[in-house]
Amino acid sequence: MDQSAAKIIHFHSFRENVGKFNLRKTTCLIPEMNRIGSHLMAAVFRSFGISAQVMDTFKDPDLGMAHTSGKECYPCQITMGDILHCLNQEQERLGERFRPESYVYFMPESAGPCRFGMYNKYQRIVLDSFPGLDKLKIISLTTQDGYAIAGMLDEKRVRDFRKAAYLSVVVGDVMDRLLWRIRPYEKTLGSADAFMEKSLRLMAALFERYGARKDFGRVLSKLDEVVEEGKALIDPDIPPKPRIGIVGEIYLRTHAQANQDLIRKLESYGAEVVNASIAEWINYTSYDRLRDARIELKRHLKQHRFSRLRGDLGGILGYAVDLGYQQWRQSQVYKRVGRRLPLPADHKIGHLEHILQEEDLFSFDAGTEACLSIAGIVAYAREGYNGIVNVYPFGCMPSTATSAIARPLMNGMGVPYLDTPYDSSSQPGREASIRTFMYQASQHFKRHEMKAHPRRRRPS
């Protein structure tokens, strides 16, 4: 691929080449954020007849750095390098048969003050600067409509796709939590990672085969087998370890290379880790849209704009159905898995908003992941976690706000707390700060060991 970029910006490209497009006869390039979840999602795409592949990640970080200024969020830099590296590889593989227009790049966005909403615009500018890559479209789902996918698939298949895709997210979360439950207590070093790679391939094949058929029973039955097999890897003679909760910016906390393998690092110092889930964010977007629709209904009633009420009620009903289905499906999967091996359940979004309101800490009106992170930190502390880590890109406004509120709050509650901002550099003091934090968490664990929760019982 010709790397000589032209310094021309065509702003009409934002309207024509960023948005929702029909995915037929294209290959959807999906960034690898969370490894398990990304591959299961790609399998769902393929189940519905859409060619989809998860791009290799962090293979050429210098390429991303070369086409960003350093002022952007770190995830923007990583994903910029990933898409350019992928297209380079495709051109080398296909030669003259390479057609940029036969690909679409999957890059969602969020509303509000988070810079994530600008990734696809900036990356559109960079792609347009390469000859021929202006023909590659960017698929952009947005939190403003709850990640609606209308227009991307045949209308009659949209709801089925959403159900299968959401289940893939929940199953991915469960598999992550299964891995984090097994690895600190594995009988044989490395067995948990090898087991999860095998299980990922197995579950992806099942989603690809049965996702479009909505035969979710087969998927969940196999998940049961995966949990039972994983449970057998746990050494019951290893005593419980300090439990650490992770919150923060969704990409950084789930992308192992971006956060310099933080979970494994914490485990190396004796932790059992639970990371906030991907489904939590999906549920939040549905909850927030429902909340906004209710606010609009009240506003129109006060203004006597009765012609708007039918649309408001339709929106409330639609978002309520989406959120209700998501919470039911998520609860079903966790309860089913919990009968075989107790895993930490996910936080309900309504409960998180209640925490913010009763403590007067923050407001869902402000939006962003700070809503989830601040409330999640308090929830972790109340549940008996022995330490909390806030993971985010250097300069991230929502996570900086989270830190400003959470640090004094955790000091008051006597729970160890650590901020871990990341960029493309390696901070020399990071290792010492993690080691110190884990010492504090271990001391907290020893003081509160008698308050252990049911999930910390050894598997029978």
C-alpha positions in Angstrom: 0.0 0.0 0.0 1.4 3.4 -1.0 2.3 5.2 2.2 2.6 8.6 0.6 -0.4 10.4 2.0 -2.0 13.4 0.2 -2.8 16.4 2.4 -6.3 16.8 1.2 -9.5 16.5 3.4 -12.8 15.9 1.7 -15.4 16.5 4.4 -18.2 15.1 2.3 -16.5 11.7 3.0 -17.9 11.9 6.6 -21.4 11.8 5.2 -20.9 9.3 2.4 -18.3 6.9 3.9 -19.0 6.8 7.6 -22.3 5.4 8.9 -24.5 2.4 8.4 -24.2 0.4 5.2 -25.5 -2.9 3.9 -22.9 -5.5 4.7 -23.7 -7.9 1.9 -20.8 -8.7 -0.5 -18.3 -7.1 1.8 -15.7 -8.2 4.4 -16.2 -6.6 7.7 -12.9 -5.9 9.5 -13.4 -5.9 13.3 -10.8 -4.5 15.7 -9.7 -6.9 18.5 -10.6 -5.1 21.7 -11.5 -8.0 24.0 -10.1 -11.1 22.4 -12.8 -13.6 23.2 -15.7 -11.2 22.7 -14.4 -9.9 19.3 -14.0 -13.4 17.9 -17.5 -14.5 19.1 -19.0 -11.4 17.6 -17.3 -12.0 14.2 -18.7 -15.6 14.3 -22.2 -14.1 14.7 -21.6 -11.9 11.7 -20.6 -14.9 9.6 -23.6 -16.9 10.8 -25.8 -14.3 9.2 -23.9 -14.6 5.9 -21.6 -11.6 6.4 -17.9 -12.2 5.8 -16.1 -10.9 8.9 -12.7 -11.2 10.3 -11.0 -9.9 13.5 -7.9 -7.9 12.6 -4.6 -8.8 14.2 -3.9 -6.2 16.9 -0.7 -4.5 18.0 1.3 -6.0 15.2 2.7 -2.6 14.1 2.1 0.0 16.7 4.6 2.3 15.1 2.3 2.5 12.1 -0.5 3.9 14.3 1.9 6.3 15.9 3.1 7.5 12.5 -0.4 8.6 11.6 -1.5 10.1 14.9 -0.1 13.2 16.8 -0.2 11.7 20.3 -3.0 14.0 21.3 -5.6 11.4 20.6 -6.7 8.7 23.0 -4.4 5.7 23.0 -7.0 3.3 21.6 -7.3 5.6 18.5 -3.6 5.2 17.9 -3.8 1.4 18.3 -6.8 0.9 16.1 -5.3 3.2 13.5 -2.3 1.0 13.3 -4.4 -2.1 13.2 -6.5 -1.1 10.2 -3.5 0.1 8.2 -1.5 -3.0 9.0 -4.5 -5.2 8.1 -4.9 -3.4 4.7 -1.2 -3.7 4.0 -1.4 -7.4 4.7 -4.5 -7.8 2.5 -2.8 -6.0 -0.4 0.3 -8.1 -0.1 -1.8 -11.3 0.0 -4.1 -10.4 -2.9 -1.8 -8.3 -5.1 -3.7 -6.8 -8.1 -6.9 -8.4 -6.8 -7.0 -6.2 -3.8 -10.1 -4.0 -3.9 -10.6 -1.6 -0.9 -14.3 -1.2 -1.7 -14.8 -4.8 -0.9 -14.1 -4.1 2.8 -15.8 -2.2 5.6 -14.1 -1.2 8.8 -16.2 -1.6 12.0 -15.6 1.4 14.3 -18.6 2.4 16.5 -18.8 5.7 18.4 -20.3 7.2 21.5 -22.0 10.5 22.1 -21.0 13.1 24.7 -17.6 14.5 25.7 -15.7 11.3 25.2 -13.1 11.4 22.3 -14.2 8.0 21.2 -16.9 9.7 19.1 -14.2 11.2 16.9 -12.2 8.1 16.2 -14.0 7.2 13.0 -13.9 10.8 11.7 -10.2 11.1 12.3 -9.5 7.6 10.9 -11.6 8.5 7.8 -9.3 11.4 7.1 -6.3 9.2 7.4 -7.7 6.5 5.2 -8.8 9.1 2.6 -5.2 10.3 2.4 -4.1 7.0 0.8 -4.8 6.3 -2.8 -7.8 4.0 -3.2 -8.6 3.7 0.5 -11.3 6.4 0.2 -13.4 3.6 -1.2 -13.3 1.7 2.0 -16.4 2.5 4.1 -16.5 2.8 7.9 -19.4 1.1 9.7 -20.3 3.3 12.7 -22.9 2.3 15.3 -23.6 4.9 17.9 -24.8 5.0 21.5 -27.3 7.7 20.5 -29.7 5.0 19.1 -28.6 2.1 21.4 -26.3 0.7 18.6 -29.2 0.1 16.3 -28.2 -1.8 13.2 -31.1 -1.0 10.8 -29.8 -0.7 7.3 -26.9 -3.1 7.7 -29.0 -6.3 7.4 -32.3 -7.3 5.9 -34.9 -5.7 8.1 -36.5 -9.0 9.0 -33.2 -10.3 10.4 -32.2 -7.3 12.5 -33.8 -8.4 15.7 -32.4 -12.0 15.4 -29.0 -10.6 14.8 -29.2 -8.3 17.9 -30.2 -11.3 20.0 -27.4 -13.5 18.8 -24.8 -10.7 19.0 -25.8 -9.8 22.6 -25.6 -13.5 23.6 -22.1 -13.6 22.2 -21.2 -10.6 24.3 -22.5 -12.3 27.5 -20.9 -15.6 26.7 -17.6 -13.8 26.1 -17.9 -12.1 29.5 -18.6 -15.4 31.2 -15.6 -17.0 29.5 -13.3 -14.2 30.6 -14.6 -14.5 34.1 -14.1 -18.2 34.0 -10.5 -17.7 32.9 -9.8 -15.2 35.7 -11.4 -17.6 38.2 -9.3 -20.6 37.0 -5.9 -19.1 36.3 -4.9 -18.0 39.8 -5.7 -21.5 41.1 -4.7 -23.7 38.2 -3.2 -27.1 39.0 -0.8 -26.9 36.0 0.8 -23.6 35.0 -0.5 -22.5 31.6 -3.4 -24.9 31.5 -6.0 -22.2 31.9 -4.8 -20.2 28.9 -4.5 -23.3 26.7 -8.0 -24.4 27.7 -9.5 -21.0 27.0 -8.0 -20.8 23.5 -9.4 -24.2 22.7 -12.8 -23.2 24.2 -12.8 -19.9 22.2 -12.4 -21.8 18.9 -15.2 -24.2 19.9 -17.7 -21.5 21.0 -16.9 -19.4 17.9 -17.7 -22.4 15.7 -21.0 -22.9 17.5 -22.0 -19.3 17.2 -21.2 -19.4 13.5 -23.3 -22.5 13.0 -26.3 -21.8 15.2 -26.4 -18.0 15.8 -28.6 -17.2 12.8 -30.8 -20.2 13.6 -31.4 -18.8 17.1 -30.5 -22.3 18.5 -29.1 -20.8 21.6 -29.8 -23.9 23.6 -26.9 -25.7 21.8 -24.6 -22.8 22.5 -25.5 -22.7 26.2 -25.2 -26.5 26.6 -21.7 -26.3 25.2 -20.9 -23.4 27.6 -22.0 -25.7 30.4 -19.5 -28.2 29.3 -16.8 -25.6 29.0 -17.4 -24.4 32.6 -17.3 -28.0 33.9 -14.1 -28.7 32.1 -12.6 -25.4 33.4 -13.6 -26.1 36.9 -11.6 -29.4 36.8 -8.4 -27.3 36.3 -8.7 -25.6 39.7 -6.6 -26.9 42.5 -8.9 -27.0 45.6 -5.9 -26.9 47.9 -4.8 -23.3 46.8 -6.4 -20.9 49.4 -8.5 -17.9 48.3 -6.5 -14.8 47.1 -7.2 -11.1 47.4 -10.0 -10.1 45.0 -9.3 -7.0 42.8 -12.0 -5.2 40.8 -11.2 -3.4 37.6 -13.1 -0.5 36.1 -12.3 2.2 33.5 -12.3 2.9 29.8 -13.7 -0.1 28.0 -10.9 -0.5 25.4 -8.0 -0.1 27.7 -9.3 -2.4 30.4 -10.1 -5.2 28.0 -7.2 -4.9 25.5 -4.3 -6.9 27.0 -1.5 -5.3 24.9 -2.8 -1.8 25.5 -2.8 -2.2 29.3 0.5 -4.1 29.3 -1.2 -7.3 30.4 -2.4 -5.7 33.7 -4.6 -8.6 34.8 -1.8 -11.1 34.4 0.5 -8.7 36.2 -1.9 -8.4 39.2 -2.2 -12.2 39.2 1.5 -12.6 39.4 1.4 -10.6 42.7 -1.2 -12.9 44.1 -4.6 -11.4 42.9 -7.8 -12.9 41.7 -9.2 -10.3 39.3 -12.7 -9.4 38.0 -12.9 -6.9 35.2 -16.1 -4.9 34.4 -17.9 -6.6 31.6 -18.6 -5.6 28.0 -22.3 -6.4 28.5 -22.4 -3.8 31.2 -21.7 -1.1 28.6 -24.3 -2.5 26.2 -26.9 -2.6 28.9 -26.0 1.0 29.9 -26.6 2.3 26.4 -30.1 0.7 26.4 -30.8 2.0 29.9 -29.6 5.5 29.0 -31.8 5.6 25.9 -34.8 4.5 27.9 -34.0 7.1 30.5 -33.7 9.9 27.8 -37.0 8.8 26.3 -38.8 9.1 29.6 -37.3 12.5 30.1 -38.5 13.6 26.7 -42.0 12.3 27.5 -42.1 14.4 30.7 -40.8 17.5 28.9 -43.4 17.2 26.1 -46.2 16.7 28.7 -45.1 19.9 30.5 -45.0 21.8 27.2 -48.4 20.4 26.1 -46.8 19.1 22.9 -49.2 16.2 22.8 -48.4 15.4 19.1 -45.0 14.1 20.3 -46.4 11.7 22.9 -47.0 8.8 20.6 -43.4 8.8 19.4 -42.2 9.2 22.9 -44.2 6.2 24.1 -43.0 4.1 21.2 -39.4 4.9 22.0 -39.9 4.0 25.7 -41.5 0.7 24.8 -38.8 -0.2 22.3 -35.9 0.6 24.6 -37.7 -1.1 27.6 -38.1 -4.3 25.5 -34.4 -4.2 24.5 -33.2 -3.6 28.0 -35.6 -6.2 29.5 -34.5 -8.9 27.0 -30.8 -8.1 27.7 -31.1 -8.3 31.4 -33.2 -11.5 31.2 -30.7 -13.2 28.9 -27.7 -12.1 30.9 -29.3 -13.3 34.2 -30.2 -16.6 32.6 -26.7 -17.3 31.5 -25.1 -16.3 34.8 -27.5 -18.4 36.9 -27.0 -21.4 34.6 -23.2 -21.1 34.8 -23.4 -20.4 38.6 -24.9 -23.8 39.2 -21.6 -25.3 38.1 -19.1 -22.8 39.3 -19.9 -19.5 41.1 -18.7 -16.5 39.0 -19.2 -12.9 40.0 -22.5 -11.6 38.6 -22.8 -8.4 36.6 -24.0 -5.1 38.1 -27.5 -4.0 37.2 -27.4 -0.5 35.6 -30.4 0.7 37.6 -28.5 -0.4 40.8 -25.5 1.6 39.7 -27.5 4.7 39.1 -29.1 4.3 42.6 -25.6 4.1 44.2 -24.7 7.5 42.5 -28.0 9.0 43.7 -27.9 7.8 47.3 -24.3 9.0 47.7 -24.8 12.1 45.5 -21.5 11.2 43.8 -22.2 11.8 40.1 -25.2 11.8 37.7 -26.2 9.8 34.7 -27.1 13.2 33.1 -23.3 13.7 32.6 -23.0 10.4 30.7 -19.8 8.6 29.8 -18.2 5.6 31.4 -17.6 7.6 34.6 -21.2 6.8 35.5 -20.4 3.1 35.5 -16.9 3.3 36.9 -17.7 5.5 39.9 -20.7 3.4 40.9 -18.9 0.2 40.0 -16.1 1.1 42.4 -18.5 1.7 45.3 -20.3 -1.6 44.4 -17.0 -3.5 44.4 -16.1 -2.1 47.8 -19.5 -2.9 49.3 -19.2 -6.5 47.9 -15.9 -7.0 49.8 -13.3 -6.6 47.1 -9.8 -6.0 48.5 -8.7 -3.4 46.0 -9.9 -1.4 42.9 -7.9 -0.5 39.8 -9.1 2.3 37.4 -7.7 1.7 33.9 -7.8 4.4 31.3 -5.9 6.2 28.4 -3.7 9.0 29.5 -5.7 12.2 29.4 -9.1 10.5 29.4 -11.6 13.1 30.8 -14.3 10.6 32.1 -11.7 8.4 33.9 -9.9 11.5 35.3 -13.2 12.6 36.8 -13.7 9.0 38.1 -10.3 9.2 39.8 -11.0 12.6 41.4 -14.2 11.2 43.0 -13.1 7.6 43.7 -9.7 8.1 45.3 -10.9 10.1 48.4 -14.0 7.9 48.6 -11.9 4.7 48.7 -9.5 6.3 51.2 -12.5 6.9 53.5 -13.8 3.3 53.1 -10.3 1.9 53.7 -10.1 0.1 50.3 -6.8 0.1 48.3 -7.2 2.0 45.1 -4.9 2.4 42.1 -5.1 4.6 38.9 -3.3 3.1 35.9 -3.3 5.6 32.9 -1.7 4.2 29.7 -0.2 5.6 26.5 2.4 4.1 24.2 5.2 4.5 26.7 6.3 2.2 29.6 6.3 4.0 32.9 9.3 3.0 35.1 7.3 3.4 38.4 4.3 1.3 37.2 5.8 -2.0 38.5 6.5 -0.6 41.9 3.0 1.0 42.2 1.3 -2.3 41.3 3.5 -4.2 43.8 2.7 -1.7 46.6 -1.0 -1.8 45.7 -1.1 -5.5 45.9 0.7 -5.5 49.3 -2.1 -3.1 50.6 -4.8 -5.4 49.0 -3.2 -8.5 50.7 -3.3 -6.7 54.1 -6.9 -5.7 53.5 -7.7 -9.4 52.6 -6.1 -10.7 55.8 -8.2 -8.2 57.9 -11.4 -9.1 56.2 -10.9 -12.8 55.4 -13.7 -13.9 57.7 -16.2 -11.9 55.6 -15.6 -14.1 52.5 -18.5 -14.3 50.0 -20.1 -17.6 48.8 -18.4 -17.3 45.4 -15.0 -17.8 47.2 -15.9 -21.3 48.4 -13.7 -23.9 46.8 -15.3 -25.8 44.0 -16.7 -29.1 45.1 
